[in-house]
Structure formats: C-alpha cells, structure tokens
Amino acid sequence: MTIAAKDVMSLRRKTGLGMMDCKQALTANDGDMAAAEEWIKAKRKGKMDTRTERTTGEGRVAIAIRDGGAAIVEVLTETDFTARNDEFISMMGIVIAGALAAPAGPIECSDEMTAAIDNIRIKTSENANFARGEKLEGGNFGEYVHHDGKRACLLQVEGDVPAETLKGICQHITFYNPAAITPEDVSAEKLDEVRSKAIQEAKDSGKPEEIAQKMSDGKVRKFLEENTLIKQKYVLDESTTIEEILPEGCTIKKFVRYTLGS
C-alpha cells in the first residue's frame, strides 16, 4: 500500500526515528499509526535490551516536593549529550512524578516510569536505567539541584524554616557531604576509631599516655565539628554554623544527597 509522506513525518516526530524506519513500520501495519508506533517500540526495545551491559556514566538527578511529601531520583544514561536534551529532562519529570506517588522509602520503578525510560532508550539508542530514588513524608522540605543536574540534596526538617535557609543548607550538604546530622548520630565505633588513631599518633611522636589521651579528645572534637552537619561552618557564611542559622525550635530530620553514579 502507498504510505503518505505526512504520516511518515508524523510518526517520525513521535518516535524520533528516521524516515525509512517510520515508513517500514507503517507499511508493516497497513498504515495504522498507533500500531506502527507500538511495532517500533517493541522492535527497538528488543535491540536495546541486548545492550544493557553498556556503561551508563551520565544522567540526571531530580527532586520534587508536593502535598507533605518529597522525592529524589536518579536516572543514568551513556552520554552527557543525551542527559541534557529536552526529551530526557521531560522523562525525568515523569519519573519524579511516579516517585512522588509511591509510598515513603526507597523507590521501586513503576511500569509508567519504566516505559518513560524505555522511550529514551528507543529514541537515542543509548542504554538508560533507573538508578535509585527515595520518598520522604512529613515535616517541611528543602531542595537543591546543581545546574548540571549531577548533584542534589533533599532536606527534611521539623518546624518553619525560611525557604532560602533550606536551600542554603541543601547547597551546603551538596558540597560538604557531612557524615551525620548531629554528633549523637556518629557511631561509637567511628569515634573509637578516631580516638585510637589519635592516641597512637601522639604516642608515636613521644607523648606520654596522659597527654595522648587529652590530644585524642581534641581530635574527636575536631572530627565532629568538621563532619556533622549542625556543627559545620556554613558554606555561604563561614562566620556561623548550620546549628546557628536554624530558627529556634527547628530540627533537621534527614537529608538525602546524591552525586551522579555514587
């Protein structure tokens, strides 16, 4: 049968594939546009499923906040060119919406989310996959996504914290990567490790036991100041700390920090 050029062009706009591929699909399906589109997806997906071993070292992170809940997701692909294109960014919108609709906790990739990612795989001929995601519920939220989409932080707090303060703390976490929120959140095992190392270093330098113990106290204190969020100097104003910029009565419940691929 004769396939109209306008139908080929229409299918090309929908699928992103070449004219000859679109014409072949329409011919195989007697000019039925919907059937041709599904035919292409099935055929291309079959080819892409054989390429899942290809390295996905690029991608994007996205965050969304809505109705007392918030989510963060990461989707990986092969090249930065694909990760930056409008269709990939639109796909991220579908994936983050699916994450927001999920229960609190780690995100399971739904059929709708998978279909959106598969469309990117089909159109770009690149491997792409859902890497991870998390949904939080309760309290108030802040967010920050770096301009390249490769680093981000989702912050959960109790109490009314100004939006700019929330964003600033998220930026701080993104760049400083604290090990814990408060000193009390650091495990006893980790503190013992820091203390033991400090004592050994002091003894190796010839310090007596009593002095070595005192020096280890200082090392532990410094470790907590440098590695727990509320004790760290604020990245946007190092004359103050995160603890000092939080309004009275407000506390940080949790943060989720993603760096692409790690």
N, C-alpha and C positions, 0 to 999 in steps of 0.2 A: 504494500500500500504506500501511497505518497504521504510523506510527513511534512507538514507545513513548517516553514522556517521559523515562524513566530512561536510555534510550540517548542521547537528545539531551544530557542533563545529563552523561553520561559523556564524550561527545565534546567537550563544552564544556570540561570540566576538563582534557582532554588538549591541546586546541588554544588555549584562551584566547579563542576567538571567541564571537560572540553566538549566542543560541538559534536564531534564524531561519537563520543561516548553517549551523549544525550540522544542523538539520532538513533543509535543502536538500541538503546533502551526503549524508546518509543516504538520502534519497528517491532521489537520482540514482544511488545504488549499491545499491538494493534492500535497505537496512538492514544491509549489510556494514560493520561498524565499521572494520576495517583498511583496506578500500578507500576508505571515506569520508574517513578521515584522510589518506591519500595524495592523494585528489582535492582536498581542501582545500589541502594543501601545494603541489601543482602549480599550482592556480588562484591562490592568494595570492602564490606566488613569482613568477609571471608578472607580476602587478601591481607587485610590489616591484622587479623588475628594471628597470622603466621609471623608477624613482625614484633611481637610483644617483647622479645628479648632486646630490642634496640634501646640504647641508653636514653633516658629522659632526664636530662640535666638542667632543663629550663622549665619555666612555668610561671604561675602566679599564686599569690595568697589573697584571699578576700575575706572581709568581715561585714556582718550586717547585724543591726540591733532593732528589735521590734517587740512591742507588747510584753515587756518584762522578761524577754529572752534575748540572747545574743549568740552568734555562731561565728566560727572561724574555719576556713577550709583551705586546702592546698591542692592544686591540680598541676601535674607535671606534663611536659611535652619535650620534644627533641631540641627545638631551636628557639632562640630569643625572638626571632622574626615572627614565628607563629604565636608565641606568648603575648606579643604586643599588638597583634591585629585585632580589629574590631569584633570579628566573629568569636575569637577566643574570649575576649572580655565579656561579650554577651552571654557566652556559655557559662562563664563564672557566675553571672547573675542568676542563672537557672540553678546552678549547683548550690549557691549560698542560700537561695530561697528554699530549696529542699532541705538543707541543713537546719534552717530556722523552724521548719515544720516537724522536725524529728524530736524525739524525747531528749532530755538532758543527758549528757555524757558523750562518749566517742560516737562519731557519726558513721552509720552504715550507708554505703552508696545505694540510693534507691534506683528503681528501674528508670524513672524520669531523668535522674541525674546521669545515669549510665548512658541513656540514649543521647543526651546532650553532648557528652564527651565523645561518644562514638561518631556523632556527626562531624566533629572536629577532626577525628582520625580519618574519616572518609574523605572530607574535603581537602585536607592538607597532605594526605599520605604519610603523616608522621604518627609515631606511636604517642599515645596520650593516656594518662591514667589518673584516677583519684588517689591521692597520696594519704591524706588524713584530714580529720576535722573534729571539732568539739562544739557541743552546745551547752551553754550555761543558762541558768534560770535563777531569778530572784535578785533583789537589790537594784543598784544602778550600774551603768556600764560606760566605759570609755574605750576609744579605739584609736589606733594609728596604723596606717599602711604607708610604707615608704613609697616615694614617687615611682620607683621601678617595679613595684608590686612583689618584690622578692623578700621583704622583711615586714613583719607586722606584729602588733600586740593587741590583745583583747583583755580589758581590765574589768574586774567585778568589785564593787565597793558597797559598803553599808553606809547610809547617810547621804546628805545632799552635798555633793562636791561640784564646784563650778566646772562647766564643760571644758574651759581652757586648761584648768588644772588637771582634769582627767586626761586630756590629750597630751599635756606635758609629761605626765607620769608615764604614759604609754610610750612616748618618744624616748624617755629615759631608759625604760626597760628594754626597748628595742636595741639600743646602742650599748648598754652596760650589762645586760643579761645577768641579773642577780641570781644567786643560788637559792635564795629563800626570801620570804617576806619579812619575817622578824627573826631576831636571834634565837627565840624559843623554837623556831621551826627547823633549826640546824640540828642534825642528829648528834647524839653524844659520841658516836663512833667517829664522826668527822672532827669534832672538837678534840677528841683524844689524839687523833692523827696529827692535827696541827700542833697540839701541845707537846707530844712526844718528839716530833721533829725539831721543834724549837729548843727543847731541853738538850737533845743530842748535839745540836749545832753549838749551843752555849758551852757544853762540856768539852766538845772538840776544840773550842777556842781557849780552853784552860780555865773557864769559870767554875767556881765551886757550886755544889749542889743547891745551896740556898739562893744564890744569885741566878742560877739557871732556872729555878722554879719561878722566880719573880719575872725573869725575862720572858718565860713562856706565857705568863699571864698577859703581858703586853702584846705578845704575838697573837694570842687568841682574841683579845680585844680589837686589835687592828684588823684581823681577819673578818670579824663580824661587822665592823664598820665598813669594810670595803666590799663585802659580799652579800649582805642582807639589805633588801630594798629600802626599808624605812630609815636605815642608818646611813645610807649612801648620800654623798653630796649630789644635789640636784643638777642634772646635766645643763639646764638652762640658767642656773644661778648657783654657782658653787659656794656662795656665802651662806647657803642654807642647806637643809637636808629634806628628804622626802617626808619624813615624820613631821617636820616643822611646817611644811606647806599644806598638810592635810587639815581641813577645818576641824575644830574641836568636836569630839564625839563620832567622827567618821573613821572607819577602818577599811583596810584593803583585805578582801576575802580571798581573791585568787587572781592570777594572771596567766594567760596562755600566750607564749611568744613563739612565733615560727620564723625560721630562716630557711629559705628555699632549699630543699633537699637534705636538711639536717634536723 
